Amino acid sequence: MFPYSLELYTYLAPSKVCDGVGVFALVDITKGTQIFNSSEVIKLSWDSIPKDRYERIKSITLNDQEGFWIDCDLNKIYGAYYINHTEENENVKYNYENGSWYAARDILKNEELLNTYEPEEIDWPT
């Protein structure tokens, strides 16, 4: 069995909600579709990386004072890391049980994928 999905739902482009990168629907995506799935999520301590990389890793991962969580190699960070924050009109949700992102409602082609960040994530760049 082939280990990877060849389904492609998204692309990266300049965000419409911030001065950065956003994730956009390449095709219409039906509510409930699993858009991104992840491997095992692990937490690493800040001591596991060189100090000169701390700020960059902090800006691209969920983290706290003890360390950061990753679900892939840092050089392979995937599109889900570019989902931006919204206070309203959220169209994707994160499933903490299986580490996947899914469509919270039907999403139209070229619509930016947006999630309402948890309070501990709110200081991430948006």
C-alpha positions in Angstrom: 0.0 0.0 0.0 1.3 3.5 -0.9 2.0 5.4 2.4 1.0 8.9 1.2 -2.1 10.6 0.0 -1.9 12.1 -3.5 -5.0 14.3 -2.8 -4.1 18.0 -2.9 -6.6 20.4 -1.3 -4.5 23.6 -0.6 -1.9 26.0 -1.8 0.1 28.8 -0.1 -0.3 32.5 -1.1 -0.2 35.9 0.5 -2.8 36.0 3.3 -5.9 38.2 3.0 -6.1 38.5 6.9 -2.5 39.4 7.8 0.8 40.5 6.3 2.1 37.0 5.8 1.4 33.7 4.2 -2.0 32.0 4.2 -3.4 28.6 3.2 -6.1 28.6 0.4 -8.4 26.0 -1.0 -7.2 24.6 -4.3 -10.6 23.1 -4.9 -14.0 23.2 -3.2 -13.7 21.3 0.1 -16.7 19.6 1.6 -17.5 19.9 5.3 -15.9 17.1 7.3 -13.0 16.5 4.8 -9.7 15.8 6.5 -7.4 18.3 4.9 -4.2 17.8 6.8 -3.3 14.8 8.9 -0.2 14.4 11.0 2.2 11.9 12.3 2.9 11.4 16.0 3.0 14.7 17.9 6.0 15.1 20.2 7.1 17.8 22.6 10.8 18.7 22.7 12.5 20.9 25.3 14.2 24.2 24.2 17.5 22.6 25.2 17.2 20.2 22.2 17.9 23.0 19.7 20.6 25.6 19.2 19.8 28.8 21.0 20.2 30.9 17.7 17.1 29.0 16.3 14.8 29.5 19.3 12.9 32.5 18.0 12.3 31.1 14.6 11.1 27.8 16.0 8.9 29.6 18.5 7.3 31.5 15.6 6.3 28.3 13.7 5.3 25.9 16.4 2.9 25.5 19.3 5.1 26.0 22.3 5.4 27.0 26.0 8.2 28.0 28.3 9.4 24.3 28.6 9.5 23.5 24.9 7.7 23.0 21.6 5.5 20.5 19.8 6.2 19.1 16.3 4.6 16.5 14.1 7.2 16.4 11.3 10.8 17.4 10.7 11.3 21.2 11.1 12.4 21.4 7.5 9.2 19.7 6.4 6.7 21.9 8.1 3.5 21.6 6.1 0.7 23.9 5.0 -1.3 23.6 8.2 1.3 25.7 9.9 0.2 28.6 7.8 -3.5 28.6 8.8 -4.2 32.0 10.2 -6.4 33.2 13.0 -9.9 34.6 12.8 -12.4 35.7 15.4 -15.3 34.8 13.1 -15.9 32.8 10.0 -13.7 29.9 11.0 -13.7 27.2 8.4 -11.2 24.6 9.7 -10.8 22.9 13.1 -7.9 21.0 14.6 -8.7 17.5 16.0 -6.5 17.2 19.1 -7.2 13.4 19.4 -5.7 12.4 16.0 -3.6 15.5 15.0 -5.6 16.3 11.9 -7.2 19.4 10.4 -10.7 19.1 8.9 -13.2 21.4 7.1 -15.6 22.8 9.7 -17.9 23.8 6.9 -17.9 23.7 3.1 -15.0 25.8 1.8 -14.9 27.3 -1.6 -12.1 27.2 -4.1 -9.6 30.0 -3.4 -11.0 30.7 0.1 -8.4 31.2 2.8 -8.4 28.5 5.5 -8.9 30.1 8.9 -9.1 28.8 12.5 -9.9 30.5 15.8 -6.7 30.0 17.8 -6.8 28.7 21.3 -5.9 31.3 24.0 -2.4 29.9 24.4 -1.8 30.2 20.6 -3.1 33.8 20.2 0.4 35.3 20.3 1.5 33.4 17.2 2.1 35.6 14.1 -1.2 36.1 12.3 
